[in-house]
Amino acid sequence: MSKRIKWITGIVLVVAALATLIYVVRWKDAPAGAAGAGGPGAARGRGGSGLPVSVRAVAARTGSIDVALDALGTVTALNTVVVRARVDGPLVRIAFEEGREVKEGAVLAQIDPRPFDAALDQAQGQLARDEALLAIAKSDFDRYQTLLDQDSIAKQQVDDQAALVRQYVGAVQTDRGSVENARLQREFTRITAPISGRVGLRLVDVGNMVHASDANGVVVLTQTRPIFVVFAIPADQAPDIARRWQAGELLRVEAYDRDGKKLLATGRLDSADNVVDLATSTVKLKAIFDNKDGALFPNQFVNARIRVTTLDNQTLIPAAAVQRGTPGTFVYVVGDDSTVSIRTIKIGATSGDTVAVASNLKAGERVVVDGTDKLRDGAKVEAAVDAPATATTSRRKGPWNGPGAKPGADRPGGGSAAPGKPVPGADNPRRAKDPASSGT
């Protein structure tokens, strides 16, 4: 029994010794170890005992911003034609290349013309026969008229001959109509483009019988230069736009891809609907685009943006700087002492990647645009500052705007810096003055 107690006592002493050792290593030496290993205190810069957080900041600037309406639009061709056969027969040739532009009157396909050639020959033969009979009837009428003047025949015989001449005249006119119809039917064996435009994929292959009653036709032809985009805006915005459009103002409309980042084409407002859709309380607008590069396709969904007005002398920041949380809408502002503070703001107009701040932020103040997930109020930061644009800026301009924009691409001298790296020189004067932000 005493031996067992000794073993238990020994184990307890070993565990106590290990616990004491762990306490000494982890807690007594924690500040030095955390500073050297980049622990949680260093990652967040709490209390100034760790390394500053690397962030990217942009100085707020004064400029102009477009107030625009965004809406989902549908691309509509100027004209769309389903090219169908106008006569029945086997298709013997396809004369177009799929997806190519064709001119009005160009031959698209050919139907076997031989039956129509035969019908034309038959109609022409009938016409020749009746014309010969008409010539004989007229000759007899002239002779009968002479004999009547000599009182050699009865007047009734002359009248009968005159009626026969008129009968053959009518027969000849009918035959000529038949010839023209047969010639037209033969012409219809050549399926031609009714308008200039782009042909789609063929809907029938060579060797198939085509009929004038076919619903699908041979090919679909669309006129895409110019082209339309139809979109809807809220009914309460329609009167202002309609008033400006009717006054002759050129209202620019831009078409973007599904993500709203890539500009596909720029056009102008062409027309507006005259009724409000009761189901959606919207008014349809139609914009026209030159589409010379063929970037827009019929039935394509795009994001349409129409400029309503332009606001000048606005404080502008990137949309990436705006944060939302418990304080509301706020930004992280970098102070002169290289610490960040949470500043609640009021958002004004938004255009693309640019936001106008209505209050509580001044031009020149630096706001964090990258690295906000590591920040807290009062944290030390090491900020790489993008130089603000000096000119009046509209949508999608500036160092933070545009898909694929490289940080620092708009800096003077063309210099660039990777995110989280400081920019030397006048853009970051605190780096040389504040030892706390040097990271050493």
C-alpha angles and dihedrals in degrees: 000000000000089000091056091050090053091054092050091047091051093051091050091051092050092050090048091051092050091048091051091050092050091050092052094048100042103035110022092048096032100114095054094043094047092050092051097043099042095242127178093291091055094044093057099031093231117180091354091273095114138050118295118255116254110232139159118238135188127202115238111244140194118246148117126289131193117235104215140171119231122205139163109256138189122220112233126191119238088235131002121195129183101212108219134178115258095201134037123252146101117299109240103173142022109206103182136077113233115252094014131126115253133189126237110274095021114143111251102174142355129226120203103275099192098095089049092048088056092049090050092051090050093051092048090050092052090049092052091050094051092045089055092050089049091052091052092047091051092049091051090047091055092050092047090050090055092048090049090055088054090048089239099128137030120269090234091066090054091049092051090052091050090053090050090053091053090048092055091045089058091046091053092050090051091049092050090053090050091051092051091048092049090048090050092048089052090050089053089063085077105073106208136185111264092200138016113263147097122308121219130210115316115257098202133037132224113278097034123118112247126198134196088237095057110127098206098048126198101289141342116245120199129188105218103166101103106016136186135231116201118200138157130235130190113280093236090060095048100079094058093047093044091050093052093044093050089049088063098256114152106236112199119220123193127200119212133182124259092279091052092232108094116068109222103177144343123224142145138258109272107176145343134219119252098223137055117239103241093203095057103016090232137125122224119234128191123211126191125219130189090222092191091156093049093237093142122067127193114266091017116144114230138167107249119204123191121188113234100180143327123247117208131204095026127155104242131197133165117272088235089069094061114096130186126205145110094325089052121238110357146151134215107245118201111222130209089261091059093251125123127231130192111244121186113219140183116238120224128179120350125206119176109303094347126089129193115220112217098194148359097036131084132204111267096032112123120237127189116246101169129037098029092135090072097049137100132175110289096013119150113244140189102216127200102203123209112215112246119240113263097206129070105279129212128187120318095014129114134059096293100046134092131043112281094013112159117229111256095012090129097047118120109271093023094267121158135195131198116246111277095022120111122243112231122226134030094341090071110026093159091070091074097040107040114066090189091066096048093085092227 
